[in-house]
């Protein structure tokens, strides 16, 4: 009888160890496990950004924060050669401020703000049709980071290992001391 319970205990121990390892692998690959479409409609795996410091931003063309595109492009240009990238995700979740097609969004961003950082196809960042990436960012990214997206130009800073390390609300401009110091810290 004792041997029977010992075998069961060993099995539970092994199952627990496997679950822990699986959870660690999923959490460890987190951001890199997503593939979304680029603004041109081509699959764009986020795994392509392994080893880079990433700033993920939900953007909109007709928002009071839209001029942040200039500062986003500026910090991208400043830090891109050090292993930094910005990923822009157009979303029409707030006040219908991103009504255009992907082609219209791309034209707007490149003509008005000279955006050269990677832009993705329009997605939903909240609600029943929320993109899986944003489900991950808002529910699984960790304490102090997770939580619903409240408006356009919410920013998530990701370290070189794919871990979301900070979140910045729309009011924090991309070129603010707070955000640039956080980027520089991750680039070290």
Secondary structure, 3 states (H helix, E strand, C coil): CHHHHHHHHHHHHHHHHHHHHHHHHHHHHHHHHCEEEECCCCEEEHHHHCCCEEEEEEECCCCCCCCHHHHHHHHHHHHHHHCEEEEEEEECCCCCCCCCCHHHHHHHHHHHHCCCCCEEEEECCCCCCCCHHHHHHHHCCCCCCCCCCCCCCCEEEECCCCCEEEEECCCCCCCCHHHHHHHHHHHC
